[in-house]
Amino acid sequence: MRLWDTATGHAVGRSPAAPAEQAWAVAFHPRGRLVATGWSDGAIRVFRTDAFQPAGEPPDGRTDAFQLTGEPPDGHTEGVTALAFHPRGHLLASAGQDGTVRLWHTGTLQPAGEPLGGIGDPAHAVAFSPDGRLLAGTAGRTVRLWDGETGRSVGYLPGDHSGSVHAVAFHPGGRLLAAAGYDRNQVKLWDVTTGCAVGEPVRGHRGDHVWAVAFHPGGRFFATAGDDLAVRLWDTATVRPAGEPLNGRTGHVSSLAFHPRGHLLAAPDAGGTVRLWSTAS
C-alpha cells in the first residue's frame, strides 16, 4: 500500500510490509487521519496516515484494530471487496465475497451489530449517503438499502439489472444513486426516496461491464469506467457526455475517486498506474 501527495504526485508513505494477500479495497476516514484497507483473505487493516503504520496490533492475525476492546471480532471469511466510512467517521462498512455487508465501530473495529441480512450473493460495493442516513450495498443483481446508523433494512431497488452490480455511488444531494456493473455497459440512476429509476440508463461504453462510478463533489457530473478502458464524464442534469473520454490507461479501471475539492479525478488501472486528471480541463 502506498500514499501519494496529490499536489506533487510524489509518494509520501507506504505500508511497513507487503502481505502475501492482495489489497482489494481502500477507504479514507472523512477527516483523513485514517485509511482502511480490505484484503483478499478477508482481513481489514486500518492505518494512520501520518506515519502509515498499523493503528494497533492485529487481535486475531486478520484485523488490525487501533483501539482494541473486548474479544477479537469475527470478520469476513472471504475477500473484502469494498469499504466505506460513515460521513461522521464513527462507523466503517465493509462488503465481502462471503455475501455479507458489515458495520464496524471505527474506534475499536468491534462489530456494530450483526451482519446485514438479505445478501446471499457476493457483495461487491457499499456506499453511505452524504447525510449518513442510508447505506447502499450490492448483492448480485440487486442494490439493497439499510439504515446507515442501525443497519436495519429499509428496502431495495427493484431494477432489471441483467448482471451483477459492482459499483454504487450517491449524488452529493443524497437522493440520487448510480449503480453499474455487468449490465450491458450501462449505468442506472435511482431515486432512493421512491425506489424508482430516473430516466433512461446511461450508455456509452463498449463491452458489457462498467466497473466504477463516482460523482463529482459538486454533483454536476459523474465519472464511469468500463471494459473499453475508457473513463468517461457525464453531465448529471442531461445525462449526456461531458467532453471526450479521458486517455492514458494501460489496463481496465476498477475504481474512481474525485478529490474532495473536485478539481482532480483519480483512476488506478490494471497496469499498476494511478492517473490523475484535472476536472477543469
C-alpha positions as protocol buffer text, in pm:
chain_id: "A"
residue {
  index: 1
  type: MET
  ca { x: 0 y: 0 z: 0 }
}
residue {
  index: 2
  type: ARG
  ca { x: 128 y: 347 z: -88 }
}
residue {
  index: 3
  type: LEU
  ca { x: 26 y: 707 z: -23 }
}
residue {
  index: 4
  type: TRP
  ca { x: 83 y: 994 z: -266 }
}
residue {
  index: 5
  type: ASP
  ca { x: 68 y: 1371 z: -239 }
}
residue {
  index: 6
  type: THR
  ca { x: -198 y: 1476 z: -490 }
}
residue {
  index: 7
  type: ALA
  ca { x: -39 y: 1819 z: -532 }
}
residue {
  index: 8
  type: THR
  ca { x: 301 y: 1686 z: -638 }
}
residue {
  index: 9
  type: GLY
  ca { x: 238 y: 1325 z: -735 }
}
residue {
  index: 10
  type: HIS
  ca { x: 522 y: 1217 z: -505 }
}
residue {
  index: 11
  type: ALA
  ca { x: 494 y: 910 z: -284 }
}
residue {
  index: 12
  type: VAL
  ca { x: 476 y: 1008 z: 84 }
}
residue {
  index: 13
  type: GLY
  ca { x: 435 y: 674 z: 257 }
}
residue {
  index: 14
  type: ARG
  ca { x: 393 y: 301 z: 229 }
}
residue {
  index: 15
  type: SER
  ca { x: 273 y: 19 z: 449 }
}
residue {
  index: 16
  type: PRO
  ca { x: 551 y: -141 z: 657 }
}
residue {
  index: 17
  type: ALA
  ca { x: 522 y: -477 z: 484 }
}
residue {
  index: 18
  type: ALA
  ca { x: 361 y: -629 z: 179 }
}
residue {
  index: 19
  type: PRO
  ca { x: 137 y: -920 z: 286 }
}
residue {
  index: 20
  type: ALA
  ca { x: 105 y: -1220 z: 59 }
}
residue {
  index: 21
  type: GLU
  ca { x: -262 y: -1128 z: 12 }
}
residue {
  index: 22
  type: GLN
  ca { x: -387 y: -859 z: -224 }
}
residue {
  index: 23
  type: ALA
  ca { x: -545 y: -531 z: -117 }
}
residue {
  index: 24
  type: TRP
  ca { x: -886 y: -515 z: -282 }
}
residue {
  index: 25
  type: ALA
  ca { x: -1043 y: -210 z: -116 }
}
residue {
  index: 26
  type: VAL
  ca { x: -934 y: 124 z: 32 }
}
residue {
  index: 27
  type: ALA
  ca { x: -1129 y: 399 z: 211 }
}
residue {
  index: 28
  type: PHE
  ca { x: -1017 y: 723 z: 377 }
}
residue {
  index: 29
  type: HIS
  ca { x: -1168 y: 844 z: 702 }
}
residue {
  index: 30
  type: PRO
  ca { x: -1366 y: 1168 z: 645 }
}
residue {
  index: 31
  type: ARG
  ca { x: -1107 y: 1368 z: 841 }
}
residue {
  index: 32
  type: GLY
  ca { x: -821 y: 1200 z: 658 }
}
residue {
  index: 33
  type: ARG
  ca { x: -643 y: 1069 z: 966 }
}
residue {
  index: 34
  type: LEU
  ca { x: -704 y: 700 z: 893 }
}
residue {
  index: 35
  type: VAL
  ca { x: -715 y: 476 z: 590 }
}
residue {
  index: 36
  type: ALA
  ca { x: -892 y: 139 z: 595 }
}
residue {
  index: 37
  type: THR
  ca { x: -783 y: -143 z: 367 }
}
residue {
  index: 38
  type: GLY
  ca { x: -962 y: -466 z: 276 }
}
residue {
  index: 39
  type: TRP
  ca { x: -771 y: -777 z: 175 }
}
residue {
  index: 40
  type: SER
  ca { x: -822 y: -1090 z: -31 }
}
residue {
  index: 41
  type: ASP
  ca { x: -811 y: -1313 z: 280 }
}
residue {
  index: 42
  type: GLY
  ca { x: -1099 y: -1127 z: 449 }
}
residue {
  index: 43
  type: ALA
  ca { x: -880 y: -908 z: 671 }
}
residue {
  index: 44
  type: ILE
  ca { x: -946 y: -540 z: 739 }
}
residue {
  index: 45
  type: ARG
  ca { x: -643 y: -330 z: 834 }
}
residue {
  index: 46
  type: VAL
  ca { x: -655 y: 33 z: 945 }
}
residue {
  index: 47
  type: PHE
  ca { x: -354 y: 264 z: 923 }
}
residue {
  index: 48
  type: ARG
  ca { x: -276 y: 613 z: 1048 }
}
residue {
  index: 49
  type: THR
  ca { x: -199 y: 836 z: 752 }
}
residue {
  index: 50
  type: ASP
  ca { x: 59 y: 1046 z: 939 }
}
residue {
  index: 51
  type: ALA
  ca { x: 303 y: 757 z: 982 }
}
residue {
  index: 52
  type: PHE
  ca { x: 127 y: 489 z: 777 }
}
residue {
  index: 53
  type: GLN
  ca { x: 191 y: 230 z: 1043 }
}
residue {
  index: 54
  type: PRO
  ca { x: -72 y: -18 z: 1163 }
}
residue {
  index: 55
  type: ALA
  ca { x: -304 y: 162 z: 1404 }
}
residue {
  index: 56
  type: GLY
  ca { x: -281 y: -116 z: 1660 }
}
residue {
  index: 57
  type: GLU
  ca { x: -186 y: -479 z: 1695 }
}
residue {
  index: 58
  type: PRO
  ca { x: -383 y: -741 z: 1500 }
}
residue {
  index: 59
  type: PRO
  ca { x: -612 y: -902 z: 1760 }
}
residue {
  index: 60
  type: ASP
  ca { x: -664 y: -1221 z: 1565 }
}
residue {
  index: 61
  type: GLY
  ca { x: -400 y: -1203 z: 1295 }
}
residue {
  index: 62
  type: ARG
  ca { x: -661 y: -1084 z: 1047 }
}
residue {
  index: 63
  type: THR
  ca { x: -782 y: -742 z: 1158 }
}
residue {
  index: 64
  type: ASP
  ca { x: -564 y: -451 z: 1269 }
}
residue {
  index: 65
  type: ALA
  ca { x: -769 y: -267 z: 1533 }
}
residue {
  index: 66
  type: PHE
  ca { x: -640 y: 66 z: 1656 }
}
residue {
  index: 67
  type: GLN
  ca { x: -812 y: 74 z: 1996 }
}
residue {
  index: 68
  type: LEU
  ca { x: -887 y: -289 z: 2069 }
}
residue {
  index: 69
  type: THR
  ca { x: -1153 y: -356 z: 2333 }
}
residue {
  index: 70
  type: GLY
  ca { x: -1312 y: -692 z: 2409 }
}
residue {
  index: 71
  type: GLU
  ca { x: -1277 y: -1009 z: 2211 }
}
residue {
  index: 72
  type: PRO
  ca { x: -1142 y: -1019 z: 1855 }
}
residue {
  index: 73
  type: PRO
  ca { x: -1423 y: -970 z: 1602 }
}
residue {
  index: 74
  type: ASP
  ca { x: -1533 y: -1236 z: 1358 }
}
residue {
  index: 75
  type: GLY
  ca { x: -1465 y: -1077 z: 1021 }
}
residue {
  index: 76
  type: HIS
  ca { x: -1526 y: -1174 z: 662 }
}
residue {
  index: 77
  type: THR
  ca { x: -1446 y: -1533 z: 573 }
}
residue {
  index: 78
  type: GLU
  ca { x: -1357 y: -1440 z: 215 }
}
residue {
  index: 79
  type: GLY
  ca { x: -1209 y: -1137 z: 40 }
}
residue {
  index: 80
  type: VAL
  ca { x: -1317 y: -782 z: 134 }
}
residue {
  index: 81
  type: THR
  ca { x: -1439 y: -618 z: -185 }
}
residue {
  index: 82
  type: ALA
  ca { x: -1541 y: -270 z: -66 }
}
residue {
  index: 83
  type: LEU
  ca { x: -1513 y: -31 z: 229 }
}
residue {
  index: 84
  type: ALA
  ca { x: -1682 y: 298 z: 316 }
}
residue {
  index: 85
  type: PHE
  ca { x: -1666 y: 525 z: 620 }
}
residue {
  index: 86
  type: HIS
  ca { x: -1981 y: 688 z: 754 }
}
residue {
  index: 87
  type: PRO
  ca { x: -1968 y: 1064 z: 682 }
}
residue {
  index: 88
  type: ARG
  ca { x: -1925 y: 1131 z: 1055 }
}
residue {
  index: 89
  type: GLY
  ca { x: -1647 y: 876 z: 1069 }
}
residue {
  index: 90
  type: HIS
  ca { x: -1773 y: 667 z: 1360 }
}
residue {
  index: 91
  type: LEU
  ca { x: -1871 y: 364 z: 1151 }
}
residue {
  index: 92
  type: LEU
  ca { x: -1697 y: 163 z: 881 }
}
residue {
  index: 93
  type: ALA
  ca { x: -1895 y: -50 z: 635 }
}
residue {
  index: 94
  type: SER
  ca { x: -1742 y: -348 z: 457 }
}
residue {
  index: 95
  type: ALA
  ca { x: -1860 y: -583 z: 183 }
}
residue {
  index: 96
  type: GLY
  ca { x: -1724 y: -929 z: 115 }
}
residue {
  index: 97
  type: GLN
  ca { x: -1723 y: -1220 z: -121 }
}
residue {
  index: 98
  type: ASP
  ca { x: -1874 y: -1421 z: 163 }
}
residue {
  index: 99
  type: GLY
  ca { x: -2206 y: -1250 z: 85 }
}
residue {
  index: 100
  type: THR
  ca { x: -2212 y: -1021 z: 389 }
}
residue {
  index: 101
  type: VAL
  ca { x: -2215 y: -648 z: 448 }
}
residue {
  index: 102
  type: ARG
  ca { x: -2092 y: -550 z: 794 }
}
residue {
  index: 103
  type: LEU
  ca { x: -2073 y: -240 z: 1011 }
}
residue {
  index: 104
  type: TRP
  ca { x: -1781 y: -175 z: 1248 }
}
residue {
  index: 105
  type: HIS
  ca { x: -1721 y: 84 z: 1519 }
}
residue {
  index: 106
  type: THR
  ca { x: -1430 y: 288 z: 1387 }
}
residue {
  index: 107
  type: GLY
  ca { x: -1275 y: 343 z: 1729 }
}
residue {
  index: 108
  type: THR
  ca { x: -1249 y: -26 z: 1817 }
}
residue {
  index: 109
  type: LEU
  ca { x: -1322 y: -222 z: 1499 }
}
residue {
  index: 110
  type: GLN
  ca { x: -1573 y: -420 z: 1701 }
}
residue {
  index: 111
  type: PRO
  ca { x: -1888 y: -523 z: 1511 }
}
residue {
  index: 112
  type: ALA
  ca { x: -2172 y: -270 z: 1519 }
}
residue {
  index: 113
  type: GLY
  ca { x: -2445 y: -533 z: 1530 }
}
residue {
  index: 114
  type: GLU
  ca { x: -2495 y: -849 z: 1330 }
}
residue {
  index: 115
  type: PRO
  ca { x: -2402 y: -884 z: 961 }
}
residue {
  index: 116
  type: LEU
  ca { x: -2662 y: -715 z: 746 }
}
residue {
  index: 117
  type: GLY
  ca { x: -2910 y: -966 z: 606 }
}
residue {
  index: 118
  type: GLY
  ca { x: -3058 y: -1033 z: 268 }
}
residue {
  index: 119
  type: ILE
  ca { x: -2736 y: -1070 z: 69 }
}
residue {
  index: 120
  type: GLY
  ca { x: -2659 y: -1428 z: -32 }
}
residue {
  index: 121
  type: ASP
  ca { x: -2457 y: -1345 z: -344 }
}
residue {
  index: 122
  type: PRO
  ca { x: -2109 y: -1192 z: -313 }
}
residue {
  index: 123
  type: ALA
  ca { x: -2133 y: -827 z: -211 }
}
residue {
  index: 124
  type: HIS
  ca { x: -1927 y: -601 z: -435 }
}
residue {
  index: 125
  type: ALA
  ca { x: -1990 y: -243 z: -322 }
}
residue {
  index: 126
  type: VAL
  ca { x: -2102 y: -26 z: -30 }
}
residue {
  index: 127
  type: ALA
  ca { x: -2168 y: 348 z: -6 }
}
residue {
  index: 128
  type: PHE
  ca { x: -2315 y: 578 z: 258 }
}
residue {
  index: 129
  type: SER
  ca { x: -2546 y: 861 z: 161 }
}
residue {
  index: 130
  type: PRO
  ca { x: -2392 y: 1206 z: 222 }
}
residue {
  index: 131
  type: ASP
  ca { x: -2601 y: 1257 z: 537 }
}
residue {
  index: 132
  type: GLY
  ca { x: -2524 y: 906 z: 661 }
}
residue {
  index: 133
  type: ARG
  ca { x: -2889 y: 805 z: 687 }
}
residue {
  index: 134
  type: LEU
  ca { x: -2865 y: 533 z: 423 }
}
residue {
  index: 135
  type: LEU
  ca { x: -2616 y: 262 z: 340 }
}
residue {
  index: 136
  type: ALA
  ca { x: -2634 y: 108 z: -7 }
}
residue {
  index: 137
  type: GLY
  ca { x: -2482 y: -230 z: -87 }
}
residue {
  index: 138
  type: THR
  ca { x: -2489 y: -463 z: -382 }
}
residue {
  index: 139
  type: ALA
  ca { x: -2587 y: -829 z: -388 }
}
residue {
  index: 140
  type: GLY
  ca { x: -2589 y: -1000 z: -724 }
}
residue {
  index: 141
  type: ARG
  ca { x: -2824 y: -802 z: -947 }
}
residue {
  index: 142
  type: THR
  ca { x: -2979 y: -609 z: -658 }
}
residue {
  index: 143
  type: VAL
  ca { x: -2899 y: -287 z: -472 }
}
residue {
  index: 144
  type: ARG
  ca { x: -3011 y: -304 z: -109 }
}
residue {
  index: 145
  type: LEU
  ca { x: -3062 y: -16 z: 132 }
}
residue {
  index: 146
  type: TRP
  ca { x: -3013 y: -10 z: 508 }
}
residue {
  index: 147
  type: ASP
  ca { x: -3037 y: 250 z: 781 }
}
residue {
  index: 148
  type: GLY
  ca { x: -2687 y: 398 z: 796 }
}
residue {
  index: 149
  type: GLU
  ca { x: -2682 y: 406 z: 1176 }
}
residue {
  index: 150
  type: THR
  ca { x: -2861 y: 88 z: 1284 }
}
residue {
  index: 151
  type: GLY
  ca { x: -2817 y: -141 z: 984 }
}
residue {
  index: 152
  type: ARG
  ca { x: -3192 y: -200 z: 971 }
}
residue {
  index: 153
  type: SER
  ca { x: -3312 y: -299 z: 623 }
}
residue {
  index: 154
  type: VAL
  ca { x: -3517 y: -23 z: 460 }
}
residue {
  index: 155
  type: GLY
  ca { x: -3568 y: -177 z: 116 }
}
residue {
  index: 156
  type: TYR
  ca { x: -3403 y: -245 z: -215 }
}
residue {
  index: 157
  type: LEU
  ca { x: -3402 y: -105 z: -567 }
}
residue {
  index: 158
  type: PRO
  ca { x: -3607 y: -346 z: -780 }
}
residue {
  index: 159
  type: GLY
  ca { x: -3419 y: -290 z: -1102 }
}
residue {
  index: 160
  type: ASP
  ca { x: -3386 y: -517 z: -1401 }
}
residue {
  index: 161
  type: HIS
  ca { x: -3008 y: -536 z: -1393 }
}
residue {
  index: 162
  type: SER
  ca { x: -2905 y: -812 z: -1632 }
}
residue {
  index: 163
  type: GLY
  ca { x: -2592 y: -900 z: -1432 }
}
residue {
  index: 164
  type: SER
  ca { x: -2421 y: -838 z: -1101 }
}
residue {
  index: 165
  type: VAL
  ca { x: -2392 y: -479 z: -976 }
}
residue {
  index: 166
  type: HIS
  ca { x: -2032 y: -396 z: -891 }
}
residue {
  index: 167
  type: ALA
  ca { x: -2039 y: -22 z: -814 }
}
residue {
  index: 168
  type: VAL
  ca { x: -2271 y: 227 z: -644 }
}
residue {
  index: 169
  type: ALA
  ca { x: -2235 y: 599 z: -574 }
}
residue {
  index: 170
  type: PHE
  ca { x: -2459 y: 859 z: -412 }
}
residue {
  index: 171
  type: HIS
  ca { x: -2507 y: 1204 z: -559 }
}
residue {
  index: 172
  type: PRO
  ca { x: -2395 y: 1473 z: -308 }
}
residue {
  index: 173
  type: GLY
  ca { x: -2761 y: 1572 z: -271 }
}
residue {
  index: 174
  type: GLY
  ca { x: -2832 y: 1226 z: -132 }
}
residue {
  index: 175
  type: ARG
  ca { x: -3144 y: 1147 z: -333 }
}
residue {
  index: 176
  type: LEU
  ca { x: -2984 y: 1006 z: -648 }
}
residue {
  index: 177
  type: LEU
  ca { x: -2790 y: 678 z: -659 }
}
residue {
  index: 178
  type: ALA
  ca { x: -2590 y: 549 z: -955 }
}
residue {
  index: 179
  type: ALA
  ca { x: -2544 y: 172 z: -999 }
}
residue {
  index: 180
  type: ALA
  ca { x: -2320 y: -3 z: -1251 }
}
residue {
  index: 181
  type: GLY
  ca { x: -2185 y: -349 z: -1322 }
}
residue {
  index: 182
  type: TYR
  ca { x: -2209 y: -639 z: -1563 }
}
residue {
  index: 183
  type: ASP
  ca { x: -2521 y: -490 z: -1717 }
}
residue {
  index: 184
  type: ARG
  ca { x: -2494 y: -434 z: -2093 }
}
residue {
  index: 185
  type: ASN
  ca { x: -2240 y: -148 z: -2047 }
}
residue {
  index: 186
  type: GLN
  ca { x: -2495 y: 78 z: -1882 }
}
residue {
  index: 187
  type: VAL
  ca { x: -2532 y: 280 z: -1563 }
}
residue {
  index: 188
  type: LYS
  ca { x: -2870 y: 317 z: -1396 }
}
residue {
  index: 189
  type: LEU
  ca { x: -2979 y: 613 z: -1185 }
}
residue {
  index: 190
  type: TRP
  ca { x: -3225 y: 570 z: -897 }
}
residue {
  index: 191
  type: ASP
  ca { x: -3426 y: 795 z: -669 }
}
residue {
  index: 192
  type: VAL
  ca { x: -3367 y: 633 z: -329 }
}
residue {
  index: 193
  type: THR
  ca { x: -3668 y: 809 z: -175 }
}
residue {
  index: 194
  type: THR
  ca { x: -3910 y: 645 z: -418 }
}
residue {
  index: 195
  type: GLY
  ca { x: -3716 y: 340 z: -535 }
}
residue {
  index: 196
  type: CYS
  ca { x: -3785 y: 439 z: -895 }
}
residue {
  index: 197
  type: ALA
  ca { x: -3545 y: 462 z: -1187 }
}
residue {
  index: 198
  type: VAL
  ca { x: -3460 y: 814 z: -1302 }
}
residue {
  index: 199
  type: GLY
  ca { x: -3463 y: 848 z: -1680 }
}
residue {
  index: 200
  type: GLU
  ca { x: -3312 y: 600 z: -1920 }
}
residue {
  index: 201
  type: PRO
  ca { x: -2996 y: 400 z: -1844 }
}
residue {
  index: 202
  type: VAL
  ca { x: -2670 y: 575 z: -1932 }
}
residue {
  index: 203
  type: ARG
  ca { x: -2492 y: 404 z: -2220 }
}
residue {
  index: 204
  type: GLY
  ca { x: -2164 y: 492 z: -2384 }
}
residue {
  index: 205
  type: HIS
  ca { x: -1901 y: 233 z: -2301 }
}
residue {
  index: 206
  type: ARG
  ca { x: -1823 y: -56 z: -2533 }
}
residue {
  index: 207
  type: GLY
  ca { x: -1832 y: -406 z: -2385 }
}
residue {
  index: 208
  type: ASP
  ca { x: -2052 y: -550 z: -2113 }
}
residue {
  index: 209
  type: HIS
  ca { x: -1904 y: -422 z: -1788 }
}
residue {
  index: 210
  type: VAL
  ca { x: -1896 y: -79 z: -1624 }
}
residue {
  index: 211
  type: TRP
  ca { x: -1651 y: -125 z: -1340 }
}
residue {
  index: 212
  type: ALA
  ca { x: -1673 y: 201 z: -1149 }
}
residue {
  index: 213
  type: VAL
  ca { x: -1885 y: 512 z: -1098 }
}
residue {
  index: 214
  type: ALA
  ca { x: -1823 y: 828 z: -893 }
}
residue {
  index: 215
  type: PHE
  ca { x: -2000 y: 1163 z: -856 }
}
residue {
  index: 216
  type: HIS
  ca { x: -1814 y: 1494 z: -857 }
}
residue {
  index: 217
  type: PRO
  ca { x: -1841 y: 1657 z: -509 }
}
residue {
  index: 218
  type: GLY
  ca { x: -2042 y: 1939 z: -665 }
}
residue {
  index: 219
  type: GLY
  ca { x: -2281 y: 1690 z: -822 }
}
residue {
  index: 220
  type: ARG
  ca { x: -2273 y: 1848 z: -1165 }
}
residue {
  index: 221
  type: PHE
  ca { x: -2123 y: 1545 z: -1335 }
}
residue {
  index: 222
  type: PHE
  ca { x: -2020 y: 1186 z: -1270 }
}
residue {
  index: 223
  type: ALA
  ca { x: -1747 y: 958 z: -1400 }
}
residue {
  index: 224
  type: THR
  ca { x: -1762 y: 596 z: -1520 }
}
residue {
  index: 225
  type: ALA
  ca { x: -1503 y: 337 z: -1624 }
}
residue {
  index: 226
  type: GLY
  ca { x: -1577 y: 38 z: -1848 }
}
residue {
  index: 227
  type: ASP
  ca { x: -1449 y: -267 z: -2033 }
}
residue {
  index: 228
  type: ASP
  ca { x: -1336 y: -44 z: -2319 }
}
residue {
  index: 229
  type: LEU
  ca { x: -1060 y: 102 z: -2093 }
}
residue {
  index: 230
  type: ALA
  ca { x: -1228 y: 441 z: -2119 }
}
residue {
  index: 231
  type: VAL
  ca { x: -1303 y: 681 z: -1834 }
}
residue {
  index: 232
  type: ARG
  ca { x: -1600 y: 897 z: -1929 }
}
residue {
  index: 233
  type: LEU
  ca { x: -1762 y: 1203 z: -1775 }
}
residue {
  index: 234
  type: TRP
  ca { x: -2138 y: 1263 z: -1785 }
}
residue {
  index: 235
  type: ASP
  ca { x: -2347 y: 1570 z: -1717 }
}
residue {
  index: 236
  type: THR
  ca { x: -2578 y: 1477 z: -1428 }
}
residue {
  index: 237
  type: ALA
  ca { x: -2863 y: 1703 z: -1539 }
}
residue {
  index: 238
  type: THR
  ca { x: -2874 y: 1594 z: -1903 }
}
residue {
  index: 239
  type: VAL
  ca { x: -2707 y: 1250 z: -1868 }
}
residue {
  index: 240
  type: ARG
  ca { x: -2506 y: 1330 z: -2180 }
}
residue {
  index: 241
  type: PRO
  ca { x: -2128 y: 1303 z: -2227 }
}
residue {
  index: 242
  type: ALA
  ca { x: -1933 y: 1590 z: -2070 }
}
residue {
  index: 243
  type: GLY
  ca { x: -1638 y: 1602 z: -2307 }
}
residue {
  index: 244
  type: GLU
  ca { x: -1424 y: 1333 z: -2465 }
}
residue {
  index: 245
  type: PRO
  ca { x: -1314 y: 1011 z: -2290 }
}
residue {
  index: 246
  type: LEU
  ca { x: -1004 y: 1051 z: -2073 }
}
residue {
  index: 247
  type: ASN
  ca { x: -685 y: 898 z: -2211 }
}
residue {
  index: 248
  type: GLY
  ca { x: -374 y: 729 z: -2076 }
}
residue {
  index: 249
  type: ARG
  ca { x: -479 y: 398 z: -1924 }
}
residue {
  index: 250
  type: THR
  ca { x: -276 y: 79 z: -1962 }
}
residue {
  index: 251
  type: GLY
  ca { x: -547 y: -154 z: -1834 }
}
residue {
  index: 252
  type: HIS
  ca { x: -907 y: -156 z: -1716 }
}
residue {
  index: 253
  type: VAL
  ca { x: -1000 y: 82 z: -1434 }
}
residue {
  index: 254
  type: SER
  ca { x: -1174 y: -84 z: -1139 }
}
residue {
  index: 255
  type: SER
  ca { x: -1233 y: 225 z: -922 }
}
residue {
  index: 256
  type: LEU
  ca { x: -1265 y: 603 z: -946 }
}
residue {
  index: 257
  type: ALA
  ca { x: -1235 y: 881 z: -688 }
}
residue {
  index: 258
  type: PHE
  ca { x: -1271 y: 1258 z: -701 }
}
residue {
  index: 259
  type: HIS
  ca { x: -1063 y: 1485 z: -479 }
}
residue {
  index: 260
  type: PRO
  ca { x: -1289 y: 1630 z: -204 }
}
residue {
  index: 261
  type: ARG
  ca { x: -1250 y: 1975 z: -363 }
}
residue {
  index: 262
  type: GLY
  ca { x: -1345 y: 1828 z: -700 }
}
residue {
  index: 263
  type: HIS
  ca { x: -1051 y: 1954 z: -904 }
}
residue {
  index: 264
  type: LEU
  ca { x: -893 y: 1612 z: -959 }
}
residue {
  index: 265
  type: LEU
  ca { x: -1011 y: 1266 z: -1063 }
}
residue {
  index: 266
  type: ALA
  ca { x: -801 y: 960 z: -975 }
}
residue {
  index: 267
  type: ALA
  ca { x: -816 y: 628 z: -1159 }
}
residue {
  index: 268
  type: PRO
  ca { x: -596 y: 325 z: -1087 }
}
residue {
  index: 269
  type: ASP
  ca { x: -562 y: 75 z: -1369 }
}
residue {
  index: 270
  type: ALA
  ca { x: -459 y: -287 z: -1410 }
}
residue {
  index: 271
  type: GLY
  ca { x: -122 y: -175 z: -1546 }
}
residue {
  index: 272
  type: GLY
  ca { x: -23 y: -67 z: -1195 }
}
residue {
  index: 273
  type: THR
  ca { x: -58 y: 306 z: -1258 }
}
residue {
  index: 274
  type: VAL
  ca { x: -271 y: 564 z: -1077 }
}
residue {
  index: 275
  type: ARG
  ca { x: -354 y: 855 z: -1305 }
}
residue {
  index: 276
  type: LEU
  ca { x: -483 y: 1199 z: -1212 }
}
residue {
  index: 277
  type: TRP
  ca { x: -688 y: 1425 z: -1437 }
}
residue {
  index: 278
  type: SER
  ca { x: -782 y: 1787 z: -1384 }
}
residue {
  index: 279
  type: THR
  ca { x: -1160 y: 1822 z: -1399 }
}
residue {
  index: 280
  type: ALA
  ca { x: -1119 y: 2183 z: -1512 }
}
residue {
  index: 281
  type: SER
  ca { x: -974 y: 2066 z: -1843 }
}
